[in-house]
Amino acid sequence: GINAEYGPFFLNSASRTHPKMVFEVSNLSKADGAQQFDTYLADFSYVNGYTPSQSDVDALKHFNEAPQAKFENLSRWWRHLSSFSDEEKASFPGSAAPAAEKKEGDDEDFDLFGDGDEEEYERELERRRKEAEEKSGKKKKELVAKSSVLFDVKPWDDTTDMKALEESVRSIEQEGLLWGAGKLVDVAYGVKKLVINAVIVDDLVSTEDIEEKIREFDEYVQSVDTVSYTHLTLPTILR
């Protein structure tokens, strides 16, 4: 597990009040729900903190289109969640949304042992067999393995321009890399460090390469470490 030093965005000051690490998705139905969520996402990357879950999938359903540009944190979250396929989102931890209420005439209500004639019975069996084969084929689609990473970036001293440091880190662009929320955290004697989240495609991005690129900004950066690495989706083995 992560050292106790690293609480919500690794705040190690006993005097600081930690923000709540879970956003209530039901609040999105309120008039100021988008503003509330945007404020929450200034500190966290997902509905339940730093790992995507089915709560994010539920929250995404509240947006039929991209959020207003003034909600910068919310817009970042919306673009990121929208980049996942349905299969990838289904693999997020947590309970999926409850199934819709069954309607009269649904497949599950079909009585194979009722009084229907034998031909109708055979047709229904064949239809169900084909549907099962189609669903099985869809499940065999390969998922792209992605991971959520937290980088700990330390400056030289308290005179370092931390805004320029963060802008430099975010200027690193490559396929399979998406920067998330960042936070300045007190270290000691007025020195702050940058803790920043990123989602990477495992086959395309190496954390070692990202660390090396961050170190190239040696005008601002003294050191950088990967302090958390969480797999979001695992590739399906095709048989």
N, C-alpha and C positions, 0 to 999 in steps of 0.2 A: 504494500500500500504506500501512499504518499506520506512523507514525514508530516507530523502534526503541525509543523511550521506552516505548511501550505494548506490553509483553510480556503474559504471562498475567495478566489483570486489571491491566495497565499497572504492574506492580511495577517501580520504577526504582531500587531500592536494591540495590547490588551485594552487600551482606552478607546479603540475605535468600534463603532457599532457596525456589525456585519449586516449587509443587506439580505433580505430573505432570498433563499436560493431556489425557490419554486414560484412560478407565476401561475395564477389561477386562470385557466383558459376561459372559464365562464365570464370573466371580466371583459372579454372582447365583445360581448354583446351590449356593453354599456356605451353611452355616447362618447366617453373619453377613454374607451378601451384601447384604442390604437396608441394614444399618448402614454397610457400606463405601461403598455408592453414595450414601447420605444424606450422609456426611461429604464425599465428593468434590463433591457438588452444592452444598455450602456455598461453594465457590470458583468453580464453573463451571456453565453453564446446560444443557449437553448432554453426551452421552457423549464426544464429541470436542472439547470446549471450548465455543465460543460459537456454533456453527452446527449445526443439526440434520442428521442423516445417517441412513443406513439402519441404523447401529449403534443409534440410538435406537429405531427400529422393532423391531429384534431384542430390545432390552432390554425393551420394552413387553410383549412376548409372555411374559415371565416373571411377569407380574402378571395374574391372572385377576380381581382386584378391587382396589379402592383400597388403597394401603399403610396401615399403622397410622398413626394420627394423630401418634404420637410422632416419626415420621420427617418433619419439616416440609419439608425441602428435597426429599426424594423425593416427597412428596405434591404439592408444587407442580409438579415435573417431570411427574408422572403426569397431573395435571389438564390441564396445558398440552399434552402429547403427545396426550392423548385428545380434545382439541378439534379436531384435524386430521382431515379426511376421508381415506378410503383413497386417493383420487386425489392428495391433497396429500402424503400420506406417501410415495406411490410416486415423487413428484417430488424427494424429498430426494436429495442426492448420495450416491455410494457404491454398492457392489454390493448388490443385493437378496439375501435369503436364498435358498439353493439350492433348486431345485424339488424337490418330493417325488419319490421313486423311482417310475418308471413301473410301473404294474401291468399284468398280462396283460389284454388287451382294451382298452387305451387307444386313443384315436382315432389316435395316431401310428402304431400298429401295424396299422392297417387297410390292407390291400393292395388298392389300386384296380385293380391289374392281375392280381389272383389269378384263381382259378377260379370265383368266385362268379357267380351268374347276373346278367344285364344289369339286371334290375329292382332288385336289391339295390344294384348299383353306382350307379344313378341316384338311389335314395333316399339313399344316403350322400353323394353330391355335393350334393343339395338340403339335407340337414341341415347340412353344413359351410358352405354358402353362407349359410344363415340365421344360424348362429353367428357367422360373420365380420361380417355386417351388424349384429348385436346388439353385438358387441364394438366395432365402429367407432362406433356410436352412443354408447356409454358413454364412449369416449375424447373425444367432442366436448363433454362436460359442462364448463362453465366453472369454472376453479379460482379461488379467492379469492387475490389477490396479498397476501402477507404479507412483512414484513421484520423482521430482528433489528437493534435499535438499541442503542448504548452511549452513555449520557449521562455527562458529566464535570461534577460539581457541586462548586464550591469555596465554602468558608465564608469568613466575615470574618477570623477569626483562631483561635488555639488555644483560646480560651475558648468557642467555639461548641459548643452541645450537638448532637453529630453524630447521636445516636440520635433526637432530636427532628427533626433535619433529614431523616433518612431516612424517618421515619414520615410527615412532611409530604409528601414526594415520593410515597410509596406511597398517600397518601390521595387522589391524583388518580385519578379513575375516569371512564371513558367507554367507549362501545361500541367494540370493536376494539382496546382497549389491555390488555395483560397484562404486569404487572411480573414480572421474573425475579430473578436473583441480584444482590446488591449487595456491594460491598467497599470498605472504608476503606483508602486508600493514602496513605503518607507523602508530603508535599510538601517542607516545609522548616521548621526551627525549631519542631518540635512540631505543626505544622499538618497536618491530614489532609484529603483530599478524598474525596467519595463517587463511586465509579464504579458505575453501575447499568444492568442490561440490561432491555430491554423488547421484546416482540414486538407489532407493530402491523399492522392491516389497512390497506393503503396507501390505499384509497379512503375510509376513515373517519377516519383519524388523520393529522395533520400534525405533524412534529417541531417545526416553528416554534411551533405552538400549545402543545405540551407544554412547550417551553422557556419560553414566556411564563408559563404557569401555575406552573412551578417558581420563576421569578423573583419571583412574587408573595409567596413566603415570604421577604421581604427581611429578616426578623429573623435568619434563619440564612444565607441564600444571597447570596453576593457576585456569582457568575457561573455560567453553565451553558453547555455546548457539546455538540454532537453529534459524537463522535469516531469513530464507526464506524456504517455503514449497510449491511447485507447483505440482499439479496433472498433470501427463502426459497422462494417459489413465484411463478411467473409465470402470468398469466391465459392460458388457451387461446383462440385466435382462432377463433370459430365461423364456419364457411363454409356 
